[in-house]
Amino acid sequence: MSKENKKDLIIQEALRLFSEKGFAAVSMRDLAESVGISVSTIYHYYESKQALVQDMIELANELTAKARDSFFRILSGTEKVECEPFVRAGVMYV
């Protein structure tokens, strides 16, 4: 598994565990077990749970920026704001 795939898997599983149990209730050991990797592998990618959350926040910001850009690109493709493209772009943004 590539480094990026492993990081994506860690982030996805962290998101699931944090949403189910809460941030404070999930240890790095819990996360490693859930992903199926060693704790040392988790620490190879993230020095702490806080660093993992920071990476998650940065990823969310990137995805939000892409969605926002897509929203404005769709809206700029028409001379007048029509309901259907506006709603479609808004839903994609959200």
Secondary structure, 3 states (H helix, E strand, C coil): CCHHHHHHHHHHHHHHHHHHHCCCCCCHHHHHHHHCCCHHHHHHHCCCHHHHHHHHHHHHHHHHHHHHHHHHHHHHCCCCCCHHHHHHHHHHHC
